[in-house]
Each structure stands twice: as structure tokens, then as C-alpha cells.
Amino acid sequence: MDHETRGYRYSFVTSVTPPGVEDRVRAELGAVFDDHGPLQVVTATTDGHRGYAAGIDLVARLAELGVDVERTQPDLVDRRLIAQRAGCTRQAVALWVTGRRHVGDPFPLPFNLTLGQTWLWSEVHAWLRRRGIDVDDSAAIPTMRDHMRVDSHIAHRREEYRAIAAAARRSYG
């Protein structure tokens, strides 16, 4: 049994958060907010023994600070981002993706086939590490299974978390 605690970085899709709540979340969790029209993506890191447990902890903490979490946002990357994060050229990534390199350990399947393909960073990261390509990433990356478990948890407890977040926002005055 693995008892090692690691930092896990999650991004969550949320409704737009009032500025005072954003300030508290930044101060307490070191979170980063990105605006996307009527939605935001909030990214934060927390320690945990397992990826899904860390994600569930972050959802609860965000609700306690007044944030309405809708779902997780997996870290998706295209060829350009893979090359940037791996410190290589896009041509090298193209050779990996098309199977012309590392035939014995094929590159992960795309997560999404639209708009030039995207991959789940956790799968690409694991593949790169197996290839001996060092990728600077200070936080552990949740797997797709972690995201699915956290999203299921959010869906089952959505009304409870919304009530907690609303009460937190009211208490801020």
C-alpha cells in the first residue's frame, strides 16, 4: 500500500466567482483563475495519498471558500504543447504520434480527435518518462480515472456543495 503523500494539481470548471472569493481562494490555495466567458477554470494543488482523494479534497475546500465547482478540467495537450513541455521539436512529436519512433511502446491514443487531436497530459507524461525524457512537473498529474471518480463525486453531491458554497459567500458579507 502506498502511503506517500504527493501534490496533485487539478483544474476545475466553475461558474464565475466573485472577486472577494477569488482573493480568498488565491490566498488559501494558491489557485490560478482563467476566465472563459461565463465560466472560469480554477487550478490548484493539494497533497494526497491518491489522485482522486486529493481532487475530492480540493472540491470540498473550494466549496467551503464559496466556489461552485461544475467538473474537473483534464490537462489536454496538442502537439505544440507536448513539444514545449518535453523540450523537443514538433517534428519529434509527429514521429512519436505516427508510430515512426518507439514502435514497441506506442504513443498514447488521442483523447479527442477534433481540431488536430489532443492528448491527456497524464498519459503523455507517463509515456515520456518511460522513454527517459525528463519532464519538469512539480505536481502529480491526475489520471483519467481520477478525473472520472472526482466528476462522479461532484455529480452525486452537487446540491450539497452548492449549498456550502452559497453559505460561504453569504458569510463573507
JOJOWO-V453206 format. One record per backbone hydrogen bond with DSSP energy under -1.0 kcal/mol. CO is the residue of the C=O (numbers start at 1). NH is the residue of the N-H. If there is no record, write none. Layout:
# JOJOWO-V453206
co: <CO & CO>
nh: <NH & NH>
This chain:
# JOJOWO-V453206
co: <6 & 7 & 8 & 10 & 11 & 12 & 13 & 13 & 14 & 18 & 19 & 20 & 21 & 22 & 23 & 24 & 25 & 25 & 26 & 32 & 34 & 36 & 39 & 40 & 41 & 42 & 43 & 44 & 46 & 48 & 50 & 51 & 52 & 53 & 54 & 55 & 56 & 57 & 58 & 59 & 60 & 61 & 62 & 63 & 68 & 71 & 74 & 75 & 77 & 78 & 79 & 80 & 81 & 82 & 83 & 83 & 89 & 90 & 91 & 92 & 93 & 94 & 95 & 95 & 96 & 102 & 112 & 118 & 118 & 119 & 120 & 121 & 122 & 123 & 124 & 125 & 126 & 127 & 128 & 129 & 140 & 143 & 144 & 145 & 146 & 147 & 148 & 149 & 150 & 151 & 152 & 153 & 157 & 158 & 159 & 160 & 161 & 162 & 163 & 164 & 165 & 166 & 167 & 170>
nh: <48 & 140 & 46 & 44 & 73 & 42 & 70 & 71 & 40 & 22 & 23 & 24 & 25 & 26 & 27 & 28 & 29 & 31 & 30 & 43 & 41 & 39 & 36 & 14 & 34 & 12 & 32 & 10 & 8 & 6 & 54 & 55 & 56 & 57 & 58 & 59 & 60 & 61 & 62 & 63 & 64 & 65 & 67 & 66 & 15 & 13 & 76 & 121 & 119 & 82 & 83 & 84 & 85 & 86 & 87 & 88 & 93 & 94 & 95 & 96 & 97 & 98 & 100 & 101 & 99 & 105 & 118 & 111 & 112 & 77 & 124 & 125 & 126 & 127 & 128 & 129 & 130 & 131 & 133 & 132 & 9 & 147 & 148 & 149 & 150 & 151 & 152 & 153 & 154 & 155 & 156 & 157 & 161 & 162 & 163 & 164 & 165 & 166 & 167 & 168 & 169 & 170 & 171 & 173>
